[in-house]
Amino acid sequence: MENMYYIGLDVHKKTISYCVKDGSGRIHAEGKIPATRFDLDRWMKTLPQPWTVAMEATIFTGWIYDHLRPHAAAVKVAHPLMLRAIAAAKKKNDRIDAKKIADGLRCNFLPECYMAPTAIRERRRTLRYRNLLVRQTVQLKNRISGLLMEAGVNYNKEKLHKVGYFRELLKSNPDIDESLRPLLQLCRETLVRLQKTESALIRSLARDRFLVERVEHLMTIPAVGPITARTWALEVGEVSRFSSIKKAISYCGLCGAEQSSGEHVKRTPISKQRNKHLQCVLVEAAHRAPRRSPELALLYDREKQKGNANRATLAVARKLVAYLVAIDRSQRDFLLVEKENQAAA
């Protein structure tokens, strides 16, 4: 049986530090190479066979993972927070980090995290860029309102961002002076460009046949629209990686963190260790859900009677996660599953 070689990579923007060890922990090679595809190809030709590699999850991990995967026996990505706890030391540099990642891989002690397939990550990038444009659009709308309020201009809040009303406001309102008008026009032009770009990204995702069937099933759930369904599918990736609904809820950040020591217990409403994109979309969907589903409305009212509307919204969001997991696993419509459950009861 061939001996496996274990490689730890400490990845940065311009350089990659590496350490190659055998099964006994003996170092065969270590050093630093430029973080380019050409240099990775040249470096891989010098490696002993077979080899497996691990690296920490960073913004640069994706393309390196895809480039190494066809050549390695396995490519693993370590969870940065858990790896930090394991590799905590007084002395820390790139060479030591690469050694510790190699040791974690060699001893099967690496806190591995999920790496979504390339097709999922490519579409996820597009959706996250769309979310960025939405945030910038909201900021621009608030800036327009702020400029008008700063100048003491009265305006109709509901009609402000409509094309005809905004044009007439700039043309006829005497309180808008010559120094303010160019800024308002620039904000409006930028806002229109952002909205057009955001619409184009949504259309490109809607035309993509990769997730059509999966999204159609998810959209049969009350309060789950196309954005919520696509966000779930692209952020979760493969739903089979969650062994239980509780783990899916934890991944979405809809449960509280706990810090206990002796008799002291400290809990928070929601955890900061979460997928923030998915958490935001699910909370927004939970606000609309009671108006679209009698069952979720009953759940919201029951939780709200305990005295906290925000916790009631989180309870609805957790219920939506349970629905999403069930439908995503079965790949069937929500209404069909509901009817079969009623017949079985």
C-alpha positions, 0 to 999 in steps of 0.5 A: 500500500502506498504511503500518503503524503499530507500537505498543509497550505497557509493561503494568502493573497499573493503567496501560499506557504506549504508543508509536506509531511508523510504519515509519521510526521516527517517533513519532506518539503516546505516553503512558499510559492506565489499564489498563481495557477502557473506556480501551483502547476509547477509546484504540483509536479514536484510533489510525491504521490499520492498526496492529500491537501488541506487549507483554511477557509478564506476568500482565496480558497475557492479557486485553489480548491478547484485547481488542486482537486483533480490532482489530489487524492483529497482536498479539505477545507478547515473551519477558520474559527475551530482551527484557530482554537486548535492551533493557538500558540505563542509563536505564529507565522505562515510556516508554523500554520502550514505545519499545523494544518498538515498535522491536523490533516495527518492525524485526522484532527482537522475541523473540516467545513463544507465546500459547496460544488463549483456550480453552486458557488458560481451562482451563489456569487451572483446572488450575493452580488445582487444582495449587495446592489439591493443594500446600496439601492436602499442606502441611495434612497436614504441619502436622497431623503436625507439631502431633501430633509437637510435642505428643508424640502417637503416631499411625498415619502410614498412617491419620492422614488417614482420617476415622474414625481422626482422629476417634477420635484426637482423642476418646480420646488423652490426650496431645492437650490442649484447646489443641491440639484446636481447631487439629487440628479446624480443619486437618481441616475446611480439608483436607476443604474443599480436597479437595472443591474439588479433586475438583470442579475435576477433575470439571469438566475431565473433563466438558469436551468440548474436550480429550476425544479428545486426552486419550484418545489421550494416556492410552494411553501407559504411566504417563500418566493423566488429570492428566498428559494434561490437563497436557500438552495445556493447558500445551503448547497446540498441539504443532505449535509444536515442530519437534523432540522436543528442543525439546519436552524443552527446554520441559519443562525436562528437559535441562541448561543450559550455560554455556561460556567458553573452556575452561570448561564448566558444565552443570546437571542440569536447566534453570530456564528451563522450564514448571515445571507440566509439568516437575513432572508429567512427573517424577512420571509418570517415577517410576511409568513403569518399573512400567507399561512394560517398555520404560521399565523397561529404559531406567531400569535401563540409565541407573541402571547409570551410577550416578545414579538421578535421571538415570535418572528424567530419561531416562524423562521425556524418553522420555515427552515423545517418546511424548507428542509423537508421539501428540499429532501423530498423534492415534492410540493408542499401542498402534496406533502401536507395532503398526504400527512392529513390523510395519514392522520 
